[in-house]
Amino acid sequence: MPCASCRWLLPVIEIDKIAPLSGVQDAGRWPWRAQGVPGSGPLDDWSMAVSNVLVGNAPDTAALEIGFGYSRLRFRKPAVIALCGARCKARIDEAVAPLWRPLWIAAGSELSLSPGRLGHRCYLAVAGGLATPEVLGSRSAVSAGGQFPGMLERGARLPLASSQPEPWAVLTQRLSGAHAQAAPWWADGEPILDMEGQATLRIIEGAHAHLLHQRRALYTQPFRLSPASNRMAARLDGPALEIGHAGSLVSEPVVPGTIQLPPDGGPLVLLAEAQTIGGYPRIGHLAGVDLARLAQRRPGSELRFEPISVALAQRLWIWRRERLVRMQIAVRARLGEVNLPGAGAAG
């Protein structure tokens, strides 16, 4: 249901088919965690940020997080979009749609997505952002639904939050029929996700790491991402980790990236919809830059951990942020060129 304040807006996207666990995400509800509200937001914040930057939005503008499966979306109005994240198979009508670059698509065009060889989630940003309902200052969907926006279903209609900024609007007005064009520039954002390699995730040791019977086992044995994983936590299968007597642990604050060890010995890596406090031993914390890499792993993927210092994890976070800012600067410089001839056709 569209929010009351945006009922006058025409829907830009109509959902004909949507993969499971797909929904609108923005920066989330982090100011409300002190009141016990999960933050939500994207699981792969890097891919969502890059897709937004490519279409001239702020990095945390509301966009679509599309899960693993088949999706089909129809555009009622001309739009500028970008697809980033998993190496999915994307088509606009009959043409192959390239990833990691802006795409100008005409009214009536159909975007179809199917699972590709690598990755788990795809992110679709639309110039201007999406105007789904806000709850506690965020449009982010929550898988449990309730009083918060839920995951998308067939028949949903998504309006733009604002009109397309110039010069996008000038160009999309020129499109007619089932036609699409790709921008002559793109972002090289996939290497950060390292989807082709074995996922080695860097962790900072947690407050209870010293209680592990075999501390080195955390780094020397492989784990596999369990099919029981969800937006709240990634469950890891493998040889059980054993922990010494921890006494009666007091529930303490946890955040996305916290690695908990439940009684069965299988680590849990908390994700975007993580609870705000937890009582399981906290054996580590995933470096913030590696949450996106974990989000792009499919169930059954092999994972390994390696230690990292707080200082290095912070430097990597700053480096990634600086790279995003450079992308923003480059896109602004390119915006003056979008009215020039020469944009290649998608396909």
C-alpha positions in Angstrom: 0.0 0.0 0.0 1.5 3.4 -0.9 2.0 6.0 1.8 -0.7 8.6 2.1 1.7 11.4 1.3 2.7 9.8 -2.0 -0.6 8.5 -3.4 -0.5 11.2 -6.0 2.7 9.8 -7.5 2.3 7.5 -10.4 4.0 4.1 -9.9 7.3 3.7 -11.7 7.7 -0.1 -11.2 5.1 -2.8 -11.2 6.1 -6.2 -9.8 5.0 -9.1 -12.0 7.2 -11.6 -10.3 9.7 -11.3 -7.5 12.4 -13.5 -5.9 12.0 -14.5 -2.2 13.2 -12.0 0.4 13.2 -9.0 -1.9 12.3 -5.6 -0.5 13.0 -1.9 -0.5 16.0 -1.0 1.7 17.6 2.3 2.7 20.0 3.3 5.5 17.7 1.5 8.1 16.5 2.4 11.6 19.8 2.6 13.5 18.8 5.5 15.7 16.1 3.2 17.2 18.3 0.3 18.3 18.4 1.7 21.8 14.7 1.0 22.0 15.1 -2.6 20.8 14.3 -2.0 17.1 16.5 -3.9 14.6 18.2 -1.6 12.1 17.5 -3.6 8.9 18.9 -2.0 5.7 20.7 -3.8 2.9 22.7 -7.0 3.5 25.2 -5.9 0.9 25.6 -2.2 1.6 28.4 -1.7 -0.9 26.4 -2.9 -4.0 23.4 -0.8 -3.0 25.5 2.3 -2.4 27.2 1.9 -5.8 23.9 1.4 -7.7 22.6 4.6 -6.1 25.7 6.6 -6.9 25.6 5.5 -10.5 22.2 7.1 -11.0 23.0 10.3 -9.1 21.3 9.4 -5.8 22.8 9.6 -2.3 24.4 6.2 -1.4 21.6 5.3 1.1 18.6 6.3 -1.0 15.8 3.7 -1.0 16.5 1.0 -3.6 15.5 -2.6 -4.3 17.3 -5.6 -2.7 16.4 -8.5 -4.9 16.9 -12.0 -3.5 18.0 -15.2 -5.2 15.5 -16.4 -7.8 13.5 -15.1 -10.8 12.0 -11.6 -11.0 10.1 -9.6 -13.6 9.5 -5.9 -13.2 7.6 -3.5 -15.6 8.4 0.2 -15.8 5.3 2.4 -16.3 7.5 5.6 -16.8 10.9 6.2 -18.4 13.6 5.7 -15.8 17.3 5.6 -15.2 18.4 2.5 -13.2 21.5 0.7 -12.2 21.9 -3.0 -11.3 24.8 -4.0 -9.0 25.7 -7.0 -6.8 25.3 -10.6 -7.9 26.3 -11.5 -11.4 22.7 -12.2 -12.3 21.3 -12.6 -15.8 19.4 -9.4 -16.6 17.4 -8.5 -19.7 15.4 -5.4 -20.7 12.8 -6.8 -23.1 15.0 -8.8 -25.4 18.3 -7.1 -24.8 20.9 -8.1 -22.3 21.2 -5.5 -19.6 24.8 -4.8 -18.4 25.5 -4.5 -14.7 27.4 -1.8 -12.7 26.4 1.0 -15.1 23.4 3.4 -15.6 20.7 2.2 -18.0 18.1 4.5 -19.5 14.9 2.6 -20.1 11.6 3.6 -21.8 8.1 3.4 -20.4 6.6 -0.1 -20.9 9.9 -1.8 -20.7 10.2 -5.1 -18.8 13.2 -6.0 -16.7 13.7 -9.7 -16.1 16.3 -11.1 -13.7 17.4 -14.7 -13.2 20.2 -16.3 -11.1 23.6 -16.1 -12.6 26.8 -18.0 -11.9 28.0 -15.9 -9.0 26.5 -14.0 -6.1 23.3 -14.1 -4.2 21.6 -10.6 -4.2 21.1 -7.9 -6.8 20.5 -4.2 -6.1 18.3 -2.0 -8.3 18.5 1.7 -7.9 16.3 4.2 -9.7 17.2 7.8 -10.2 15.2 9.9 -7.7 14.8 7.0 -5.3 11.6 5.1 -4.3 8.7 6.4 -2.2 7.4 3.3 -0.3 6.0 4.0 3.2 8.3 5.2 6.0 8.2 3.7 9.5 10.4 5.3 12.2 12.1 7.3 9.5 13.0 4.5 7.2 11.5 2.7 4.2 13.5 -0.5 4.9 11.6 -3.7 4.7 11.8 -6.3 7.5 11.3 -10.0 6.7 9.0 -10.6 9.7 6.8 -7.7 8.5 4.5 -6.8 11.3 4.2 -3.0 11.8 7.2 -2.5 9.4 7.2 -2.6 5.6 7.4 -6.3 4.6 9.0 -8.1 1.7 7.7 -7.4 -1.8 5.0 -9.6 -3.4 3.6 -9.9 -6.9 1.3 -6.9 -7.8 3.2 -4.3 -5.7 3.6 -0.9 -7.3 6.5 1.4 -6.4 6.5 5.1 -7.0 9.5 7.5 -7.3 10.3 9.6 -4.2 11.0 12.6 -6.5 11.2 13.6 -10.1 14.3 12.5 -12.0 17.1 15.1 -11.7 18.4 16.8 -14.8 19.9 15.8 -17.1 18.3 12.3 -16.7 14.7 13.6 -17.3 15.8 15.2 -20.6 17.2 12.0 -21.9 14.4 9.7 -20.7 11.8 11.9 -22.4 13.5 11.0 -25.7 13.0 7.3 -25.3 10.0 5.7 -27.0 8.8 2.2 -27.3 10.6 -0.8 -25.8 14.0 0.6 -25.9 17.0 1.0 -23.6 20.4 2.5 -23.7 23.4 1.9 -21.5 25.7 4.7 -20.3 29.2 4.8 -21.8 30.7 4.6 -18.3 30.5 2.1 -15.5 31.8 1.3 -12.0 34.3 -1.4 -11.2 32.6 -2.4 -7.9 32.6 -6.2 -8.1 36.2 -6.9 -7.0 35.4 -5.8 -3.5 32.9 -8.6 -3.2 35.5 -11.2 -4.3 32.7 -13.5 -5.6 35.0 -15.7 -7.6 37.3 -16.6 -4.7 36.8 -18.6 -1.6 35.4 -16.2 1.0 38.0 -15.5 3.6 36.3 -13.2 6.1 38.3 -11.0 8.4 37.3 -10.9 12.1 38.3 -9.0 15.2 38.4 -11.3 18.2 35.4 -10.9 20.6 35.2 -10.6 24.3 34.7 -14.4 24.8 37.3 -15.7 22.2 39.6 -16.7 25.1 37.0 -19.3 26.2 37.4 -21.4 23.1 39.0 -24.7 23.8 40.9 -24.7 20.5 41.2 -21.0 19.6 43.1 -21.7 16.4 40.2 -23.9 15.1 38.3 -20.7 14.4 40.9 -19.9 11.7 42.1 -23.3 10.5 38.8 -25.1 9.8 36.4 -24.3 7.0 32.7 -23.5 7.5 29.8 -23.7 5.1 26.9 -21.2 4.9 23.8 -23.0 6.1 20.5 -22.9 4.1 18.9 -21.9 7.5 20.5 -18.5 7.2 18.3 -15.5 6.8 18.4 -11.7 7.1 18.9 -11.9 10.8 21.9 -14.1 10.9 24.2 -16.3 8.8 24.4 -19.7 10.3 27.6 -21.6 9.7 27.9 -25.4 9.5 31.1 -27.3 10.2 33.0 -29.0 13.1 31.5 -27.7 16.3 33.5 -25.1 18.2 33.8 -25.9 21.9 33.8 -23.3 24.6 34.8 -23.4 28.2 32.4 -22.6 31.1 31.2 -19.1 30.5 29.2 -18.9 33.7 25.9 -17.0 33.5 26.5 -14.6 30.7 24.6 -11.3 30.9 22.8 -10.3 27.7 24.8 -7.4 26.1 24.5 -5.3 23.0 25.2 -6.9 19.7 25.4 -5.5 16.2 25.5 -6.8 12.6 28.8 -8.6 12.2 28.9 -9.9 15.8 29.8 -13.6 15.8 27.9 -15.6 18.4 28.4 -19.2 19.5 25.2 -21.0 20.5 25.3 -24.3 22.5 25.5 -26.4 19.3 28.9 -25.0 18.5 27.9 -23.6 15.1 28.8 -19.9 14.8 26.1 -17.3 13.9 27.2 -14.1 12.1 24.5 -11.4 12.9 23.2 -9.5 9.9 21.1 -6.5 9.1 18.0 -7.6 11.0 20.0 -8.7 14.1 18.5 -8.4 17.5 19.8 -5.6 19.7 21.1 -7.7 22.6 22.2 -11.3 23.0 23.4 -13.7 25.6 25.4 -16.2 23.6 29.2 -15.9 23.8 30.6 -13.3 21.4 33.7 -14.9 19.9 34.4 -12.3 17.2 33.2 -9.5 15.1 33.3 -9.4 11.3 35.1 -6.5 9.7 32.5 -4.1 8.4 33.8 -4.2 4.8 33.3 -8.0 4.7 29.6 -8.0 5.5 28.9 -7.3 1.8 31.2 -10.3 0.8 29.3 -12.6 3.2 25.9 -11.3 1.8 26.9 -12.4 -1.7 27.6 -16.0 -0.7 25.0 -18.7 -1.5 24.1 -21.5 0.9 26.7 -24.2 0.8 29.5 -21.8 0.1 32.7 -22.5 2.0 34.0 -19.8 4.3 37.1 -19.3 6.3 38.1 -16.7 9.0 41.3 -14.8 9.4 42.2 -12.4 12.2 42.4 -8.6 11.7 43.2 -5.8 14.0 40.7 -3.0 14.8 43.0 -0.5 13.3 43.3 -2.3 10.0 39.5 -3.0 9.8 39.0 0.8 10.3 41.5 1.6 7.6 39.7 -0.8 5.2 36.4 0.8 6.0 37.8 4.3 5.3 39.5 3.1 2.1 36.1 1.7 0.8 34.3 4.9 1.8 36.9 7.0 -0.1 36.5 4.8 -3.2 32.7 5.4 -3.1 33.3 9.2 -2.8 35.6 9.1 -5.9 32.8 7.3 -7.8 30.4 10.0 -6.8 32.8 12.7 -8.1 33.3 10.8 -11.3 29.5 10.4 -11.9 28.9 14.1 -11.3 31.6 14.9 -13.9 29.9 12.5 -16.4 26.4 13.9 -15.8 27.1 16.8 -18.2 27.8 14.2 -21.0 24.6 12.2 -20.9 22.9 14.3 -23.6 25.8 13.7 -26.0 25.3 11.0 -28.7 27.2 7.7 -28.4 25.6 5.9 -25.5 25.8 2.2 -26.4 22.6 0.1 -26.7 22.0 -2.4 -23.9 22.9 -5.8 -25.3 
